[in-house]
């Protein structure tokens, strides 16, 4: 049985980790921490986790095999480093170990990297692309929610070289993607019946998306235009991705659409958590599930690939994917604890 510590259980990602791990057949939650709620019963703070009879502590207590850190960037890397030195494996849900360039990290997160000596050993935790590396890793950088949806949408086309390496990603997220921010822009009266773009001058997930796509591009430079939007729902991400097809890369007429569909079906044929849909997906198809649904199609008038991708930002976009990574790191069945189907309606 894998003994787990959850650092910062009171954030959305942390509480979702506790929910998922509570039903894991081969893992047990040994310790949960919270920075401002230490000493309180978990069930008192988070009543929906009443089945977990635990006390929130300031630090991880007892012996653990792996820690999940749901702390903000900067704080997360510093906390994880102490565990790695003791031989404990770690999955970082923050952004601290995602970007491989120290310069890019400083540019986008406005601080020097807090643990540069561990950056090289960190494996980017997108199992569908990096399964082998994750399986032997001690430190996994859990991908961001937008990058998960975007990279999985475009990786088959980028790797096969059927599109020009200049992509546009128009993505929408539910409010939980911003975390528990007590800010004006996230109040109910500001979000309800409203729809807006944000971070229009550049979102922190853009370099992560570009890095992930370049990793499968056979060395070609990939340009990414990424535009996020906030929609009035709690959970879910829907990303619509656009790219020009390379001349002659797929068949003509109706065969082009068939070729694209066959490419995606082949790429993801053995992936339990990626579904290639036959119709445009909706976010509720992934609600509560560790699933990414992708729908590739073609605009023949513009000779443009369009891929629509949906995930639950707190599951496949955060806690669920983190558990998927843990399963691989410990040689467990990859779907253990993650077989929950989506909630609908």
Phi and psi in degrees as GROMACS dihedral restraints (atoms count N, CA, C in turn):
[ dihedral_restraints ]
;  ai    aj    ak    al  type     phi  dphi    fc
    3     4     5     6     1   -79.6    20    10
    4     5     6     7     1   124.7    20    10
    6     7     8     9     1   -92.2    20    10
    7     8     9    10     1   126.4    20    10
    9    10    11    12     1  -115.7    20    10
   10    11    12    13     1   138.6    20    10
   12    13    14    15     1  -113.5    20    10
   13    14    15    16     1   132.4    20    10
   15    16    17    18     1  -109.3    20    10
   16    17    18    19     1   115.5    20    10
   18    19    20    21     1   -92.0    20    10
   19    20    21    22     1   118.5    20    10
   21    22    23    24     1    74.3    20    10
   22    23    24    25     1    62.8    20    10
   24    25    26    27     1   -70.3    20    10
   25    26    27    28     1   -16.2    20    10
   27    28    29    30     1   -87.3    20    10
   28    29    30    31     1    -7.1    20    10
   30    31    32    33     1   -80.7    20    10
   31    32    33    34     1   168.1    20    10
   33    34    35    36     1   -59.4    20    10
   34    35    36    37     1   -44.2    20    10
   36    37    38    39     1   -66.4    20    10
   37    38    39    40     1   -40.2    20    10
   39    40    41    42     1   -64.8    20    10
   40    41    42    43     1   -44.5    20    10
   42    43    44    45     1   -68.8    20    10
   43    44    45    46     1   -31.5    20    10
   45    46    47    48     1   -69.6    20    10
   46    47    48    49     1   -35.8    20    10
   48    49    50    51     1   -59.2    20    10
   49    50    51    52     1   -45.7    20    10
   51    52    53    54     1   -61.9    20    10
   52    53    54    55     1   -41.7    20    10
   54    55    56    57     1   -61.8    20    10
   55    56    57    58     1   -46.4    20    10
   57    58    59    60     1   -69.2    20    10
   58    59    60    61     1   -45.9    20    10
   60    61    62    63     1   -69.1    20    10
   61    62    63    64     1   -22.4    20    10
   63    64    65    66     1   -62.7    20    10
   64    65    66    67     1   -22.1    20    10
   66    67    68    69     1  -110.4    20    10
   67    68    69    70     1    11.5    20    10
   69    70    71    72     1   -75.1    20    10
   70    71    72    73     1   127.9    20    10
   72    73    74    75     1   -73.6    20    10
   73    74    75    76     1   -17.2    20    10
   75    76    77    78     1  -128.4    20    10
   76    77    78    79     1    19.5    20    10
   78    79    80    81     1  -139.7    20    10
   79    80    81    82     1   149.0    20    10
   81    82    83    84     1  -133.2    20    10
   82    83    84    85     1   139.4    20    10
   84    85    86    87     1   -81.1    20    10
   85    86    87    88     1   114.2    20    10
   87    88    89    90     1   -93.8    20    10
   88    89    90    91     1   -27.3    20    10
   90    91    92    93     1  -158.8    20    10
   91    92    93    94     1   141.7    20    10
   93    94    95    96     1  -132.9    20    10
   94    95    96    97     1   140.0    20    10
   96    97    98    99     1  -120.2    20    10
   97    98    99   100     1   159.8    20    10
   99   100   101   102     1  -154.6    20    10
  100   101   102   103     1   131.3    20    10
  102   103   104   105     1   -67.6    20    10
  103   104   105   106     1   -38.2    20    10
  105   106   107   108     1  -110.5    20    10
  106   107   108   109     1    -3.2    20    10
  108   109   110   111     1  -119.0    20    10
  109   110   111   112     1    18.9    20    10
  111   112   113   114     1   -58.0    20    10
  112   113   114   115     1   138.0    20    10
  114   115   116   117     1    96.4    20    10
  115   116   117   118     1   -14.7    20    10
  117   118   119   120     1   -90.4    20    10
  118   119   120   121     1   152.6    20    10
  120   121   122   123     1   -72.6    20    10
  121   122   123   124     1   138.1    20    10
  123   124   125   126     1   -59.3    20    10
  124   125   126   127     1   -39.2    20    10
  126   127   128   129     1   -68.6    20    10
  127   128   129   130     1   -25.8    20    10
  129   130   131   132     1   -75.4    20    10
  130   131   132   133     1   -36.7    20    10
  132   133   134   135     1   -80.7    20    10
  133   134   135   136     1   -40.2    20    10
  135   136   137   138     1  -127.4    20    10
  136   137   138   139     1    84.8    20    10
  138   139   140   141     1   -58.7    20    10
  139   140   141   142     1   -25.9    20    10
  141   142   143   144     1   -71.3    20    10
  142   143   144   145     1   -10.4    20    10
  144   145   146   147     1  -106.4    20    10
  145   146   147   148     1    30.5    20    10
  147   148   149   150     1   -60.7    20    10
  148   149   150   151     1   -24.1    20    10
  150   151   152   153     1   -70.5    20    10
  151   152   153   154     1   -11.8    20    10
  153   154   155   156     1   -99.8    20    10
  154   155   156   157     1   105.1    20    10
  156   157   158   159     1   -86.5    20    10
  157   158   159   160     1    82.4    20    10
  159   160   161   162     1  -137.5    20    10
  160   161   162   163     1   156.7    20    10
  162   163   164   165     1  -106.9    20    10
  163   164   165   166     1   134.6    20    10
  165   166   167   168     1   -74.2    20    10
  166   167   168   169     1   130.5    20    10
  168   169   170   171     1  -116.0    20    10
  169   170   171   172     1   165.6    20    10
  171   172   173   174     1   -74.7    20    10
  172   173   174   175     1   -35.9    20    10
  174   175   176   177     1  -128.3    20    10
  175   176   177   178     1   159.4    20    10
  177   178   179   180     1   -62.7    20    10
  178   179   180   181     1   129.9    20    10
  180   181   182   183     1  -110.8    20    10
  181   182   183   184     1   153.5    20    10
  183   184   185   186     1    72.8    20    10
  184   185   186   187     1  -169.7    20    10
  186   187   188   189     1   -91.7    20    10
  187   188   189   190     1   133.3    20    10
  189   190   191   192     1  -134.1    20    10
  190   191   192   193     1   154.2    20    10
  192   193   194   195     1   -94.6    20    10
  193   194   195   196     1   -27.1    20    10
  195   196   197   198     1  -150.8    20    10
  196   197   198   199     1   145.2    20    10
  198   199   200   201     1  -119.0    20    10
  199   200   201   202     1   142.7    20    10
  201   202   203   204     1  -106.7    20    10
  202   203   204   205     1   125.4    20    10
  204   205   206   207     1  -105.4    20    10
  205   206   207   208     1   119.0    20    10
  207   208   209   210     1  -110.1    20    10
  208   209   210   211     1    25.8    20    10
  210   211   212   213     1   -76.6    20    10
  211   212   213   214     1   163.0    20    10
  213   214   215   216     1   -65.7    20    10
  214   215   216   217     1   163.0    20    10
  216   217   218   219     1   -58.9    20    10
  217   218   219   220     1   159.1    20    10
  219   220   221   222     1    77.9    20    10
  220   221   222   223     1   -60.3    20    10
  222   223   224   225     1   -66.5    20    10
  223   224   225   226     1   -33.7    20    10
  225   226   227   228     1   -66.4    20    10
  226   227   228   229     1   -50.0    20    10
  228   229   230   231     1   -60.3    20    10
  229   230   231   232     1   -41.0    20    10
  231   232   233   234     1   -63.6    20    10
  232   233   234   235     1   -39.5    20    10
  234   235   236   237     1   -70.9    20    10
  235   236   237   238     1   -41.6    20    10
  237   238   239   240     1   -65.0    20    10
  238   239   240   241     1   -36.8    20    10
  240   241   242   243     1   -55.5    20    10
  241   242   243   244     1   -38.4    20    10
  243   244   245   246     1   -66.6    20    10
  244   245   246   247     1   -33.0    20    10
  246   247   248   249     1   -74.3    20    10
  247   248   249   250     1   -40.2    20    10
  249   250   251   252     1   -59.9    20    10
  250   251   252   253     1   -36.4    20    10
  252   253   254   255     1   -65.9    20    10
  253   254   255   256     1   -17.6    20    10
  255   256   257   258     1  -100.8    20    10
  256   257   258   259     1     6.1    20    10
  258   259   260   261     1    85.1    20    10
  259   260   261   262     1    10.8    20    10
  261   262   263   264     1   -88.1    20    10
  262   263   264   265     1   133.3    20    10
  264   265   266   267     1   -76.5    20    10
  265   266   267   268     1   161.0    20    10
  267   268   269   270     1  -145.4    20    10
  268   269   270   271     1   141.8    20    10
  270   271   272   273     1  -119.6    20    10
  271   272   273   274     1   117.1    20    10
  273   274   275   276     1   -97.7    20    10
  274   275   276   277     1   116.7    20    10
  276   277   278   279     1   -87.3    20    10
  277   278   279   280     1   -11.1    20    10
  279   280   281   282     1   -77.8    20    10
  280   281   282   283     1  -175.4    20    10
  282   283   284   285     1   -92.1    20    10
  283   284   285   286     1     3.9    20    10
  285   286   287   288     1   -62.1    20    10
  286   287   288   289     1   -33.3    20    10
  288   289   290   291     1  -113.7    20    10
  289   290   291   292     1    13.5    20    10
  291   292   293   294     1   -78.2    20    10
  292   293   294   295     1   -46.3    20    10
  294   295   296   297     1   -85.0    20    10
  295   296   297   298     1   133.4    20    10
  297   298   299   300     1   -84.3    20    10
  298   299   300   301     1   -16.3    20    10
  300   301   302   303     1   -96.5    20    10
  301   302   303   304     1   121.3    20    10
  303   304   305   306     1   -62.3    20    10
  304   305   306   307     1   -35.8    20    10
  306   307   308   309     1   -65.4    20    10
  307   308   309   310     1   -43.8    20    10
  309   310   311   312     1   -65.4    20    10
  310   311   312   313     1   -39.0    20    10
  312   313   314   315     1   -58.5    20    10
  313   314   315   316     1   -46.9    20    10
  315   316   317   318     1   -64.4    20    10
  316   317   318   319     1   -38.5    20    10
  318   319   320   321     1   -63.5    20    10
  319   320   321   322     1   -43.1    20    10
  321   322   323   324     1   -92.0    20    10
  322   323   324   325     1   -25.0    20    10
  324   325   326   327     1  -112.0    20    10
  325   326   327   328     1     2.6    20    10
  327   328   329   330     1    56.3    20    10
  328   329   330   331     1    39.6    20    10
  330   331   332   333     1  -163.6    20    10
  331   332   333   334     1   155.4    20    10
  333   334   335   336     1   -68.6    20    10
  334   335   336   337     1   149.3    20    10
  336   337   338   339     1   -63.5    20    10
  337   338   339   340     1   132.2    20    10
  339   340   341   342     1   -77.4    20    10
  340   341   342   343     1   -12.9    20    10
  342   343   344   345     1  -149.1    20    10
  343   344   345   346     1    60.6    20    10
  345   346   347   348     1   -63.2    20    10
  346   347   348   349     1   -25.7    20    10
  348   349   350   351     1   -68.4    20    10
  349   350   351   352     1   -16.6    20    10
  351   352   353   354     1  -101.4    20    10
  352   353   354   355     1    -5.3    20    10
  354   355   356   357     1   -64.1    20    10
  355   356   357   358     1   -39.3    20    10
  357   358   359   360     1   -65.9    20    10
  358   359   360   361     1   -32.7    20    10
  360   361   362   363     1   -83.4    20    10
  361   362   363   364     1   -13.4    20    10
  363   364   365   366     1   -69.7    20    10
  364   365   366   367     1   135.3    20    10
  366   367   368   369     1  -106.3    20    10
  367   368   369   370     1   133.0    20    10
  369   370   371   372     1   -71.8    20    10
  370   371   372   373     1   120.2    20    10
  372   373   374   375     1   -87.6    20    10
  373   374   375   376     1    56.7    20    10
  375   376   377   378     1  -105.3    20    10
  376   377   378   379     1    95.5    20    10
  378   379   380   381     1   -56.8    20    10
  379   380   381   382     1   -34.2    20    10
  381   382   383   384     1   -64.9    20    10
  382   383   384   385     1   -18.8    20    10
  384   385   386   387     1  -114.6    20    10
  385   386   387   388     1   -25.5    20    10
  387   388   389   390     1  -127.9    20    10
  388   389   390   391     1    31.6    20    10
  390   391   392   393     1   -56.5    20    10
  391   392   393   394     1   -46.0    20    10
  393   394   395   396     1   -62.3    20    10
  394   395   396   397     1   -45.4    20    10
  396   397   398   399     1   -65.7    20    10
  397   398   399   400     1   -39.6    20    10
  399   400   401   402     1   -62.5    20    10
  400   401   402   403     1   -38.8    20    10
  402   403   404   405     1   -61.1    20    10
  403   404   405   406     1   -26.2    20    10
  405   406   407   408     1  -110.8    20    10
  406   407   408   409     1    12.9    20    10
  408   409   410   411     1   -89.3    20    10
  409   410   411   412     1   150.7    20    10
  411   412   413   414     1  -100.5    20    10
  412   413   414   415     1   -22.3    20    10
  414   415   416   417     1  -133.3    20    10
  415   416   417   418     1   120.4    20    10
  417   418   419   420     1  -118.7    20    10
  418   419   420   421     1   131.5    20    10
  420   421   422   423     1   -92.0    20    10
  421   422   423   424     1   106.3    20    10
  423   424   425   426     1   -68.9    20    10
  424   425   426   427     1   129.4    20    10
  426   427   428   429     1   -63.9    20    10
  427   428   429   430     1   158.7    20    10
  429   430   431   432     1   -71.9    20    10
  430   431   432   433     1   166.2    20    10
  432   433   434   435     1   -69.6    20    10
  433   434   435   436     1   -50.8    20    10
  435   436   437   438     1   -60.3    20    10
  436   437   438   439     1   -44.7    20    10
  438   439   440   441     1   -61.2    20    10
  439   440   441   442     1   -37.6    20    10
  441   442   443   444     1   -58.8    20    10
  442   443   444   445     1   -51.0    20    10
  444   445   446   447     1   -64.4    20    10
  445   446   447   448     1   -40.2    20    10
  447   448   449   450     1   -75.0    20    10
  448   449   450   451     1   -44.9    20    10
  450   451   452   453     1   -67.0    20    10
  451   452   453   454     1   -43.2    20    10
  453   454   455   456     1   -64.9    20    10
  454   455   456   457     1   -30.5    20    10
  456   457   458   459     1   -67.9    20    10
  457   458   459   460     1   -37.4    20    10
  459   460   461   462     1  -107.5    20    10
  460   461   462   463     1   -16.1    20    10
  462   463   464   465     1   -55.9    20    10
  463   464   465   466     1   -44.3    20    10
  465   466   467   468     1   -60.4    20    10
  466   467   468   469     1   -41.7    20    10
  468   469   470   471     1   -71.4    20    10
  469   470   471   472     1   -40.0    20    10
  471   472   473   474     1   -64.6    20    10
  472   473   474   475     1   -47.0    20    10
  474   475   476   477     1   -64.4    20    10
  475   476   477   478     1   -38.0    20    10
  477   478   479   480     1   -78.2    20    10
  478   479   480   481     1   -11.3    20    10
  480   481   482   483     1    71.3    20    10
  481   482   483   484     1    28.1    20    10
  483   484   485   486     1   -89.9    20    10
  484   485   486   487     1    -8.9    20    10
  486   487   488   489     1  -123.1    20    10
  487   488   489   490     1   157.7    20    10
  489   490   491   492     1   -69.8    20    10
  490   491   492   493     1   143.5    20    10
  492   493   494   495     1   -78.7    20    10
  493   494   495   496     1    48.9    20    10
  495   496   497   498     1  -140.4    20    10
  496   497   498   499     1   101.9    20    10
  498   499   500   501     1  -118.1    20    10
  499   500   501   502     1   151.9    20    10
  501   502   503   504     1  -118.3    20    10
  502   503   504   505     1   130.7    20    10
  504   505   506   507     1  -124.2    20    10
  505   506   507   508     1   117.0    20    10
  507   508   509   510     1  -109.1    20    10
  508   509   510   511     1   109.3    20    10
  510   511   512   513     1  -124.6    20    10
  511   512   513   514     1   147.8    20    10
  513   514   515   516     1  -127.4    20    10
  514   515   516   517     1   139.6    20    10
  516   517   518   519     1  -131.5    20    10
  517   518   519   520     1   148.6    20    10
  519   520   521   522     1   -71.9    20    10
  520   521   522   523     1   167.0    20    10
  522   523   524   525     1   -69.0    20    10
  523   524   525   526     1   -26.2    20    10
  525   526   527   528     1   -63.4    20    10
  526   527   528   529     1   -18.7    20    10
  528   529   530   531     1   -62.8    20    10
  529   530   531   532     1   -20.3    20    10
  531   532   533   534     1   -88.0    20    10
  532   533   534   535     1    -3.0    20    10
  534   535   536   537     1    78.0    20    10
  535   536   537   538     1  -166.2    20    10
  537   538   539   540     1   -92.8    20    10
  538   539   540   541     1    65.6    20    10
  540   541   542   543     1   -90.3    20    10
  541   542   543   544     1   126.6    20    10
  543   544   545   546     1   -91.3    20    10
  544   545   546   547     1    68.1    20    10
  546   547   548   549     1  -122.4    20    10
  547   548   549   550     1   152.4    20    10
  549   550   551   552     1   -53.0    20    10
  550   551   552   553     1   -44.5    20    10
  552   553   554   555     1   -66.1    20    10
  553   554   555   556     1   -12.1    20    10
  555   556   557   558     1  -112.2    20    10
  556   557   558   559     1     6.9    20    10
  558   559   560   561     1   -69.1    20    10
  559   560   561   562     1   151.9    20    10
  561   562   563   564     1   -53.4    20    10
  562   563   564   565     1   -45.7    20    10
  564   565   566   567     1   -69.5    20    10
  565   566   567   568     1   -18.9    20    10
  567   568   569   570     1   -86.4    20    10
  568   569   570   571     1   -33.3    20    10
  570   571   572   573     1   -91.9    20    10
  571   572   573   574     1   -39.3    20    10
  573   574   575   576     1   -60.0    20    10
  574   575   576   577     1   136.0    20    10
  576   577   578   579     1    54.3    20    10
  577   578   579   580     1    37.1    20    10
  579   580   581   582     1  -139.8    20    10
  580   581   582   583     1   160.4    20    10
  582   583   584   585     1  -158.0    20    10
  583   584   585   586     1   121.5    20    10
  585   586   587   588     1  -147.5    20    10
  586   587   588   589     1   152.1    20    10
  588   589   590   591     1   -83.7    20    10
  589   590   591   592     1   154.2    20    10
  591   592   593   594     1  -146.6    20    10
  592   593   594   595     1   168.2    20    10
  594   595   596   597     1    48.2    20    10
  595   596   597   598     1    45.0    20    10
  597   598   599   600     1   -69.6    20    10
  598   599   600   601     1   -18.4    20    10
  600   601   602   603     1   -88.1    20    10
  601   602   603   604     1     0.2    20    10
  603   604   605   606     1   137.4    20    10
  604   605   606   607     1   121.6    20    10
  606   607   608   609     1  -101.4    20    10
  607   608   609   610     1   145.6    20    10
  609   610   611   612     1   -59.8    20    10
  610   611   612   613     1   -22.5    20    10
  612   613   614   615     1   -80.2    20    10
  613   614   615   616     1   -12.5    20    10
  615   616   617   618     1   -60.6    20    10
  616   617   618   619     1   -50.8    20    10
  618   619   620   621     1   -63.8    20    10
  619   620   621   622     1   -29.2    20    10
  621   622   623   624     1   -68.2    20    10
  622   623   624   625     1   -42.0    20    10
  624   625   626   627     1   -62.2    20    10
  625   626   627   628     1   -46.3    20    10
  627   628   629   630     1   -62.3    20    10
  628   629   630   631     1   -42.6    20    10
  630   631   632   633     1   -61.4    20    10
  631   632   633   634     1   -42.4    20    10
  633   634   635   636     1   -66.6    20    10
  634   635   636   637     1   -38.4    20    10
  636   637   638   639     1   -73.6    20    10
  637   638   639   640     1   -37.3    20    10
  639   640   641   642     1   -65.9    20    10
  640   641   642   643     1   -27.2    20    10
  642   643   644   645     1   -65.5    20    10
  643   644   645   646     1   -22.7    20    10
  645   646   647   648     1  -110.7    20    10
  646   647   648   649     1    10.1    20    10
  648   649   650   651     1   -97.1    20    10
  649   650   651   652     1    10.4    20    10
  651   652   653   654     1    57.3    20    10
  652   653   654   655     1    37.8    20    10
  654   655   656   657     1    90.6    20    10
  655   656   657   658     1    -9.1    20    10
  657   658   659   660     1   -72.2    20    10
  658   659   660   661     1   140.5    20    10
  660   661   662   663     1   -73.0    20    10
  661   662   663   664     1   129.6    20    10
  663   664   665   666     1  -109.7    20    10
  664   665   666   667     1   125.0    20    10
  666   667   668   669     1   -96.4    20    10
  667   668   669   670     1   135.0    20    10
  669   670   671   672     1  -126.8    20    10
  670   671   672   673     1   126.5    20    10
  672   673   674   675     1  -106.5    20    10
  673   674   675   676     1   117.5    20    10
  675   676   677   678     1  -123.5    20    10
  676   677   678   679     1   124.9    20    10
  678   679   680   681     1  -129.5    20    10
  679   680   681   682     1   108.3    20    10
  681   682   683   684     1   -89.0    20    10
  682   683   684   685     1   153.0    20    10
  684   685   686   687     1  -135.9    20    10
  685   686   687   688     1   150.8    20    10
  687   688   689   690     1  -104.5    20    10
  688   689   690   691     1   127.4    20    10
  690   691   692   693     1  -117.9    20    10
  691   692   693   694     1   153.0    20    10
  693   694   695   696     1   -79.6    20    10
  694   695   696   697     1    67.9    20    10
  696   697   698   699     1  -143.8    20    10
  697   698   699   700     1   162.8    20    10
  699   700   701   702     1   -77.5    20    10
  700   701   702   703     1   -52.3    20    10
  702   703   704   705     1  -123.4    20    10
  703   704   705   706     1   156.8    20    10
  705   706   707   708     1   118.8    20    10
  706   707   708   709     1   144.8    20    10
  708   709   710   711     1  -131.0    20    10
  709   710   711   712     1   135.3    20    10
  711   712   713   714     1  -125.9    20    10
  712   713   714   715     1   118.6    20    10
  714   715   716   717     1  -113.6    20    10
  715   716   717   718     1   129.0    20    10
  717   718   719   720     1  -110.8    20    10
  718   719   720   721     1   119.2    20    10
  720   721   722   723     1  -114.0    20    10
  721   722   723   724     1   139.1    20    10
  723   724   725   726     1  -128.7    20    10
  724   725   726   727     1   140.0    20    10
  726   727   728   729     1  -158.8    20    10
  727   728   729   730     1   144.1    20    10
  729   730   731   732     1   -71.4    20    10
  730   731   732   733     1   136.8    20    10
  732   733   734   735     1   -75.4    20    10
  733   734   735   736     1   142.5    20    10
  735   736   737   738     1   -72.1    20    10
  736   737   738   739     1   140.0    20    10
  738   739   740   741     1   -56.3    20    10
  739   740   741   742     1   129.1    20    10
  741   742   743   744     1    76.8    20    10
  742   743   744   745     1     5.6    20    10
  744   745   746   747     1   -78.1    20    10
  745   746   747   748     1   -24.6    20    10
  747   748   749   750     1  -134.5    20    10
  748   749   750   751     1   171.9    20    10
  750   751   752   753     1   -67.0    20    10
  751   752   753   754     1   179.2    20    10
  753   754   755   756     1   -97.1    20    10
  754   755   756   757     1   154.6    20    10
  756   757   758   759     1    60.0    20    10
  757   758   759   760     1  -135.5    20    10
  759   760   761   762     1   -64.6    20    10
  760   761   762   763     1   -25.7    20    10
  762   763   764   765     1   -65.0    20    10
  763   764   765   766     1   -28.7    20    10
  765   766   767   768     1   -61.0    20    10
  766   767   768   769     1   -46.4    20    10
  768   769   770   771     1   -63.8    20    10
  769   770   771   772     1   -38.3    20    10
  771   772   773   774     1   -65.9    20    10
  772   773   774   775     1   -42.7    20    10
  774   775   776   777     1   -61.1    20    10
  775   776   777   778     1   -42.6    20    10
  777   778   779   780     1   -65.1    20    10
  778   779   780   781     1   -44.9    20    10
  780   781   782   783     1   -61.6    20    10
  781   782   783   784     1   -43.0    20    10
  783   784   785   786     1   -63.2    20    10
  784   785   786   787     1   -38.9    20    10
  786   787   788   789     1   -60.1    20    10
  787   788   789   790     1   -47.9    20    10
  789   790   791   792     1   -68.3    20    10
  790   791   792   793     1   -41.2    20    10
  792   793   794   795     1   -62.3    20    10
  793   794   795   796     1   -39.9    20    10
  795   796   797   798     1   -68.2    20    10
  796   797   798   799     1   -42.7    20    10
  798   799   800   801     1   -62.3    20    10
  799   800   801   802     1   -39.2    20    10
  801   802   803   804     1  -108.7    20    10
  802   803   804   805     1    15.9    20    10
  804   805   806   807     1   -62.0    20    10
  805   806   807   808     1   -29.2    20    10
  807   808   809   810     1  -105.2    20    10
  808   809   810   811     1    12.9    20    10
  810   811   812   813     1   -98.6    20    10
  811   812   813   814     1   115.0    20    10
  813   814   815   816     1   -66.0    20    10
  814   815   816   817     1   -31.9    20    10
  816   817   818   819     1  -104.4    20    10
  817   818   819   820     1    10.3    20    10
  819   820   821   822     1  -123.6    20    10
  820   821   822   823     1   123.9    20    10
  822   823   824   825     1  -113.4    20    10
  823   824   825   826     1   127.7    20    10
  825   826   827   828     1   -90.8    20    10
  826   827   828   829     1   112.6    20    10
  828   829   830   831     1   -86.8    20    10
  829   830   831   832     1   156.5    20    10
  831   832   833   834     1   -96.2    20    10
  832   833   834   835     1     0.7    20    10
  834   835   836   837     1  -150.0    20    10
  835   836   837   838     1   158.9    20    10
  837   838   839   840     1   -55.9    20    10
  838   839   840   841     1   127.5    20    10
  840   841   842   843     1   -83.9    20    10
  841   842   843   844     1   164.5    20    10
  843   844   845   846     1  -122.2    20    10
  844   845   846   847     1   155.9    20    10
  846   847   848   849     1   -61.8    20    10
  847   848   849   850     1   -31.6    20    10
  849   850   851   852     1   -68.4    20    10
  850   851   852   853     1   -13.7    20    10
  852   853   854   855     1   -68.9    20    10
  853   854   855   856     1   -13.4    20    10
  855   856   857   858     1  -119.1    20    10
  856   857   858   859     1     1.3    20    10
  858   859   860   861     1   -58.9    20    10
  859   860   861   862     1   116.7    20    10
  861   862   863   864     1    81.3    20    10
  862   863   864   865     1    -0.3    20    10
  864   865   866   867     1  -113.5    20    10
  865   866   867   868     1   153.1    20    10
  867   868   869   870     1   -88.7    20    10
  868   869   870   871     1    55.2    20    10
  870   871   872   873     1  -124.0    20    10
  871   872   873   874     1   141.5    20    10
  873   874   875   876     1  -114.8    20    10
  874   875   876   877     1   124.3    20    10
  876   877   878   879     1  -105.2    20    10
  877   878   879   880     1   124.9    20    10
  879   880   881   882     1  -119.9    20    10
  880   881   882   883     1   142.9    20    10
  882   883   884   885     1  -132.2    20    10
  883   884   885   886     1   101.2    20    10
  885   886   887   888     1   -88.6    20    10
  886   887   888   889     1   137.6    20    10
  888   889   890   891     1  -147.7    20    10
  889   890   891   892     1  -178.0    20    10
  891   892   893   894     1  -134.4    20    10
  892   893   894   895     1   134.4    20    10
  894   895   896   897     1   -98.5    20    10
  895   896   897   898     1    98.5    20    10
  897   898   899   900     1   -68.2    20    10
  898   899   900   901     1   -25.3    20    10
  900   901   902   903     1   -68.6    20    10
  901   902   903   904     1   -37.0    20    10
  903   904   905   906     1  -101.7    20    10
  904   905   906   907     1    -2.4    20    10
  906   907   908   909     1    54.5    20    10
  907   908   909   910     1    49.5    20    10
  909   910   911   912     1  -126.2    20    10
  910   911   912   913     1   133.0    20    10
  912   913   914   915     1   -77.0    20    10
  913   914   915   916     1   136.4    20    10
  915   916   917   918     1  -126.1    20    10
  916   917   918   919     1   126.8    20    10
  918   919   920   921     1  -126.1    20    10
  919   920   921   922     1   124.9    20    10
  921   922   923   924     1  -104.1    20    10
  922   923   924   925     1   133.1    20    10
  924   925   926   927     1  -132.6    20    10
  925   926   927   928     1   136.7    20    10
  927   928   929   930     1  -129.1    20    10
  928   929   930   931     1   139.1    20    10
  930   931   932   933     1  -143.7    20    10
  931   932   933   934     1   163.8    20    10
  933   934   935   936     1   -86.7    20    10
  934   935   936   937     1   117.7    20    10
  936   937   938   939     1   -64.0    20    10
  937   938   939   940     1   -22.7    20    10
  939   940   941   942     1   -91.7    20    10
  940   941   942   943     1   -11.2    20    10
  942   943   944   945     1  -109.2    20    10
  943   944   945   946     1   -86.1    20    10
  945   946   947   948     1   -62.1    20    10
  946   947   948   949     1   -25.0    20    10
  948   949   950   951     1   -87.2    20    10
  949   950   951   952     1     0.0    20    10
  951   952   953   954     1  -161.0    20    10
  952   953   954   955     1   -94.1    20    10
  954   955   956   957     1   -68.0    20    10
  955   956   957   958     1   -41.0    20    10
  957   958   959   960     1   -63.4    20    10
  958   959   960   961     1   -44.7    20    10
  960   961   962   963     1   -65.4    20    10
  961   962   963   964     1   -33.2    20    10
  963   964   965   966     1   -63.2    20    10
  964   965   966   967     1   -41.7    20    10
  966   967   968   969     1   -68.3    20    10
  967   968   969   970     1   -39.0    20    10
  969   970   971   972     1   -57.1    20    10
  970   971   972   973     1   -42.1    20    10
  972   973   974   975     1   -65.5    20    10
  973   974   975   976     1   -43.3    20    10
  975   976   977   978     1   -58.2    20    10
  976   977   978   979     1   -43.5    20    10
  978   979   980   981     1   -57.0    20    10
  979   980   981   982     1   -43.7    20    10
  981   982   983   984     1   -67.2    20    10
  982   983   984   985     1   -39.8    20    10
  984   985   986   987     1   -64.0    20    10
  985   986   987   988     1   -28.4    20    10
  987   988   989   990     1  -108.4    20    10
  988   989   990   991     1    11.3    20    10
  990   991   992   993     1    68.9    20    10
  991   992   993   994     1    25.8    20    10
  993   994   995   996     1   -89.4    20    10
  994   995   996   997     1   167.2    20    10
  996   997   998   999     1   -58.0    20    10
  997   998   999  1000     1   127.0    20    10
  999  1000  1001  1002     1   -60.0    20    10
 1000  1001  1002  1003     1   -29.3    20    10
 1002  1003  1004  1005     1   -93.1    20    10
 1003  1004  1005  1006     1     4.3    20    10
 1005  1006  1007  1008     1   -58.3    20    10
 1006  1007  1008  1009     1   127.7    20    10
 1008  1009  1010  1011     1    77.8    20    10
 1009  1010  1011  1012     1     1.1    20    10
 1011  1012  1013  1014     1  -124.6    20    10
 1012  1013  1014  1015     1    21.9    20    10
 1014  1015  1016  1017     1   -89.9    20    10
 1015  1016  1017  1018     1     6.3    20    10
 1017  1018  1019  1020     1   -61.6    20    10
 1018  1019  1020  1021     1   128.0    20    10
 1020  1021  1022  1023     1   -79.0    20    10
 1021  1022  1023  1024     1   165.3    20    10
 1023  1024  1025  1026     1   -66.1    20    10
 1024  1025  1026  1027     1   151.6    20    10
 1026  1027  1028  1029     1   -88.2    20    10
 1027  1028  1029  1030     1   132.4    20    10
 1029  1030  1031  1032     1  -151.7    20    10
 1030  1031  1032  1033     1   137.2    20    10
